[in-house]
Amino acid sequence: MVPEDPSEPIIRLPNGACMGNVCKPMSKPSSNNRTLHAGRTAALLCVWLGLGGAGAPPESSVPIEKPIKPDKALHVKTSLICDQTGAVPGTTVTLGVSFKIQPKWHMYWHGRNDSGLPPTIEFDLPTGYTVDALRWPTPVRNIEPGELLNHVYFDSLTLLTTLHIPASAKPESTDAIKARLSWMVCNESCFGEQAQVSLKLPIISSMDRPHRSDDAKAIDEARARVPRELPKDTRDVQIQWLPSGVSISSLAATRMTFFPYEDCVPLADAIKDADAARSSLILRLGDPDGERTALAGVLEVRRGSDTPDFYIIQSSPGAAPATPGPALRPTDLPQTPRRPPVDPKPYP
């Protein structure tokens, strides 16, 4: 059964557990052209907000059959934004799915978390339109009571995707881009919420030049935190596999933070090991599970007051570093402070 109230409180569950219509999925983050699972596809099997999808044929979009009524009690305000004021047939634009989160509440990343679920996005596109996989900004660490480590977003989250405009789109027309969203938002308690958003996109002639929209800055800010691939021949970041852990180092770094993906090798203590105010990390390995063997995730490297760099890390045992990493021991690393809880107060 689907809860009648989309803001009905739900319970945090460990990985793989289900209770009623709420599940904590285990599967690897993935996406396809029908439903961009902002997180793990098993979440849809739970149908925790009434969105079908897992196991359906891959298509570019899915029609939204049941409109969602606006709910003033939602803890998150949503919208669909674009970086341009118009689009030329046969080109692309950047879309952003914008979540404005009530202060001191948070939403979840699509990587490894001890609790919580990431948002799910279901696009409804005009004929011929397609979207690419979602691009996720790097989150922040949030250590909660009970030694739970989650990777979350406070205040705002903008998920990015590229929208492909078909060559058959007619200039001087307007096409509607729609999406149905579901998400979990938490403070001391958690709520499952949902919304429907839409964007009217003007189609302009190839003789015209599209202009930056008022929302382009928000998209640029999100893009700046999207991780990029770590070049194979880089000497900026060195990764070395040790007998019982992995060393990551970067010259001149003043702080390093590692955010594991769901398919990352098990880590013994990510709370202590995955964040350090120095130029190296030692990630001690947990009990092997036979399936997850690679170090997979996002690395944030800070160098003083400079803008941080964000890299996608994918390293397997036996991969030789360009330069041997330092022989370091795990120490008591600084822990990310937890934001104080507040009483739930919806937007006015």
C-alpha positions in Angstrom: 0.0 0.0 0.0 1.1 3.5 -0.7 0.8 6.0 2.1 -2.0 8.5 1.6 0.1 11.3 3.0 3.5 11.8 1.1 4.9 13.4 4.2 4.1 10.4 6.5 7.1 9.8 8.8 9.2 6.8 7.9 11.8 4.8 9.7 15.5 4.6 9.0 16.7 1.1 8.0 20.0 -0.6 7.7 21.3 -1.6 4.2 19.1 -4.3 2.6 16.3 -4.1 5.2 12.6 -3.5 4.3 9.7 -2.5 6.5 6.2 -2.1 5.0 6.7 0.1 1.9 10.1 1.4 2.9 13.4 -0.3 1.9 17.1 0.4 2.1 18.4 -0.9 -1.2 21.8 -2.5 -1.8 22.2 -2.4 -5.5 24.8 -0.3 -7.4 23.9 3.2 -8.5 22.6 3.2 -12.0 20.6 5.1 -14.5 18.7 4.6 -17.8 16.7 6.7 -20.1 13.3 5.8 -18.7 13.8 6.4 -15.0 17.0 8.2 -13.8 17.4 6.4 -10.5 19.1 9.1 -8.4 20.6 6.3 -6.4 20.0 2.6 -6.4 17.4 0.9 -8.6 16.2 -1.4 -5.9 14.5 1.6 -4.2 11.7 1.5 -6.7 11.0 -2.2 -5.9 9.9 -0.9 -2.5 7.5 1.5 -4.1 7.9 3.6 -1.0 6.3 6.6 -2.7 4.1 4.8 -5.2 6.5 5.2 -8.2 6.7 2.1 -10.4 9.7 1.5 -12.6 12.1 -1.3 -11.8 12.1 -3.9 -14.5 10.2 -1.8 -17.0 11.5 -1.5 -20.6 14.2 1.2 -21.2 12.5 4.2 -22.8 13.3 7.8 -23.0 10.4 8.9 -20.8 7.4 7.7 -19.0 4.0 9.5 -18.9 2.9 10.9 -15.6 -0.6 9.5 -15.0 -1.5 10.8 -11.6 -0.8 14.5 -10.9 0.6 15.3 -7.5 -1.2 17.9 -5.4 1.0 20.6 -4.0 1.7 20.1 -0.3 2.5 23.2 1.8 3.9 20.9 4.5 6.8 19.7 2.4 10.3 20.3 3.8 11.7 20.7 0.3 10.8 23.1 -2.5 11.5 21.7 -6.0 11.8 23.1 -9.5 13.1 22.2 -13.0 15.6 24.8 -14.3 17.7 25.3 -17.5 20.9 27.1 -18.2 19.5 28.8 -21.3 16.5 30.9 -22.2 15.9 28.8 -25.3 17.1 25.8 -27.3 18.1 25.3 -31.0 16.9 22.1 -32.7 19.7 19.5 -32.8 21.6 20.9 -29.8 21.7 20.3 -26.1 21.0 22.3 -22.9 21.7 21.6 -19.3 18.8 20.9 -17.0 18.9 21.1 -13.2 16.5 19.4 -10.8 16.5 21.8 -8.0 15.8 20.9 -4.3 15.6 23.8 -1.8 15.9 22.1 1.6 14.4 23.5 4.8 17.3 24.8 7.1 19.0 22.0 9.1 17.2 19.2 7.2 19.1 17.1 4.7 18.7 14.9 1.7 20.9 11.9 0.7 23.6 11.2 -1.9 23.4 8.2 -4.2 26.6 6.6 -2.8 27.1 4.6 0.4 25.1 5.7 3.5 24.3 4.0 6.8 20.7 5.2 6.5 18.4 7.1 4.2 17.5 7.0 0.5 18.5 9.3 -2.4 15.9 11.0 -4.6 14.4 9.4 -7.6 13.5 11.3 -10.8 11.1 10.2 -13.5 11.2 12.4 -16.7 8.2 12.8 -19.0 9.7 14.1 -22.3 8.2 15.2 -25.6 8.7 12.9 -28.5 12.3 12.8 -29.7 13.8 14.3 -26.6 16.3 12.3 -24.5 18.3 12.9 -21.3 21.7 11.7 -20.1 22.6 10.1 -16.8 22.3 12.4 -13.8 25.4 14.2 -12.6 25.7 14.5 -8.8 27.5 17.3 -6.9 29.8 16.1 -4.2 28.0 15.9 -0.8 29.2 16.5 2.8 29.7 14.0 5.6 27.1 13.9 8.4 27.8 11.8 11.5 24.6 11.0 13.4 23.9 9.5 16.8 24.7 5.8 16.9 27.9 6.3 14.8 26.0 6.5 11.5 27.8 8.1 8.7 25.8 9.5 5.9 26.7 11.6 2.9 24.1 14.3 2.5 23.1 17.7 1.2 22.0 20.6 3.4 20.2 23.7 2.2 20.1 22.8 -1.5 20.8 20.2 -4.1 20.8 20.6 -7.9 21.1 17.4 -9.9 22.3 18.0 -13.5 21.5 16.2 -16.8 22.0 17.0 -20.5 18.8 17.4 -22.5 19.1 16.5 -26.2 16.8 18.6 -28.4 15.7 16.6 -31.6 16.4 18.2 -35.0 12.7 17.9 -35.7 11.8 20.4 -32.9 10.0 23.4 -34.4 11.3 26.9 -33.9 9.0 29.5 -32.4 7.3 26.7 -30.4 7.4 25.8 -26.7 7.9 22.3 -25.4 7.1 21.2 -21.9 9.7 19.2 -20.0 8.2 17.4 -17.0 9.5 15.3 -14.1 8.1 13.5 -11.1 10.3 13.5 -8.0 10.4 11.5 -4.8 12.9 12.0 -2.0 13.6 11.4 1.6 14.4 14.3 3.9 15.6 13.9 7.5 16.4 15.7 10.7 15.5 13.9 13.9 12.8 12.1 11.9 12.5 11.3 8.2 9.8 12.0 5.7 9.1 10.6 2.3 8.0 13.4 0.0 7.1 13.9 -3.7 6.4 16.6 -6.2 5.8 17.2 -9.9 7.8 19.8 -11.7 7.7 21.2 -15.3 9.7 23.6 -17.5 8.5 25.4 -20.6 11.4 25.4 -23.0 11.2 27.8 -26.0 12.6 26.5 -29.3 14.5 29.1 -31.3 15.9 29.3 -34.8 19.5 28.3 -35.5 19.9 32.0 -36.6 19.2 33.1 -33.0 21.6 32.9 -30.1 20.4 31.5 -26.8 21.1 33.5 -23.7 22.1 32.4 -20.2 19.0 32.1 -18.0 18.6 33.4 -14.5 19.2 29.9 -13.2 22.5 29.4 -15.0 24.4 30.5 -11.9 22.8 27.8 -9.8 23.7 25.2 -12.4 27.3 26.5 -12.6 27.6 26.1 -8.8 26.4 22.6 -8.9 28.6 21.7 -11.9 31.6 23.0 -9.9 31.1 20.2 -7.4 30.5 17.4 -9.8 33.6 15.1 -9.7 35.7 14.5 -12.8 37.6 11.5 -13.8 41.1 11.1 -12.3 43.6 11.1 -15.2 45.5 7.9 -15.4 48.9 9.5 -15.6 48.3 12.1 -12.9 50.9 12.7 -10.2 48.5 15.0 -8.3 46.8 12.1 -6.5 48.6 8.9 -5.6 46.9 5.7 -4.6 48.7 2.8 -3.1 47.3 -0.5 -1.9 48.7 -1.7 1.4 48.4 -5.2 3.1 45.3 -4.1 5.0 44.3 -0.7 3.6 44.6 1.9 0.8 46.8 5.0 1.0 45.6 8.1 -0.9 47.9 11.2 -0.9 48.1 14.5 -2.6 50.9 17.1 -2.4 50.0 20.4 -0.8 46.6 19.1 0.3 45.4 20.6 3.5 42.3 18.3 3.8 41.2 15.2 2.0 37.8 13.5 2.2 36.7 10.2 0.5 33.0 9.5 -0.2 32.6 5.8 -1.1 30.2 4.6 -3.7 27.8 1.7 -2.9 30.1 -0.8 -4.8 33.2 0.4 -3.0 35.3 -2.2 -1.2 34.2 -2.5 2.5 35.9 0.0 4.8 36.7 -0.7 8.4 36.0 2.7 9.8 35.1 5.5 7.3 34.1 7.8 10.1 37.7 8.0 11.3 39.7 7.2 8.2 37.9 8.9 5.3 38.4 12.5 6.4 41.7 14.1 7.5 43.1 17.6 7.8 46.3 16.6 6.1 47.7 15.6 2.7 47.0 11.8 3.0 44.4 9.3 4.0 44.8 5.7 5.1 41.6 3.8 4.5 41.6 0.5 6.5 39.8 -2.3 4.8 36.8 -4.1 6.4 35.8 -7.7 6.1 35.9 -8.8 2.4 32.6 -9.8 0.9 33.8 -11.4 -2.3 32.0 -9.0 -4.6 33.2 -5.4 -3.9 37.0 -5.4 -4.4 37.8 -2.0 -5.9 38.1 1.4 -4.2 35.3 3.3 -5.8 34.0 6.8 -4.8 34.7 10.5 -4.9 37.8 12.2 -3.5 37.7 15.8 -2.4 41.1 17.6 -2.2 41.4 20.9 -0.5 44.5 23.1 -0.7 44.1 26.0 1.8 41.5 28.5 0.6 41.6 27.4 -3.0 38.6 25.9 -4.6 38.6 22.2 -3.9 39.1 19.5 -6.5 36.7 16.6 -6.9 37.8 13.3 -8.5 36.1 10.0 -9.3 38.3 7.3 -7.8 38.3 3.8 -9.3 41.3 1.7 -8.2 41.8 -2.1 -7.9 44.3 -4.1 -5.9 47.6 -4.4 -7.7 47.3 -1.0 -9.4 50.8 0.6 -9.2 51.0 4.2 -8.2 53.1 6.6 -10.2 55.0 7.4 -7.1 55.0 5.2 -4.0 52.6 6.5 -1.3 53.8 7.4 2.2 54.0 4.7 4.8 51.5 6.1 7.3 49.5 4.7 10.2 45.9 5.5 10.9 45.5 8.0 13.6 42.6 9.6 15.4 41.3 11.7 12.5 39.1 14.8 13.0 35.4 13.9 12.7 33.0 16.0 10.8 30.8 17.9 13.2 27.1 17.0 13.2 24.6 19.7 12.8 22.3 20.1 15.8 18.7 18.8 15.3 15.8 21.1 15.3 12.0 20.8 15.6 10.4 20.2 12.2 9.0 23.4 10.8 7.7 23.4 7.2 8.1 26.3 4.9 5.4 28.9 5.3 
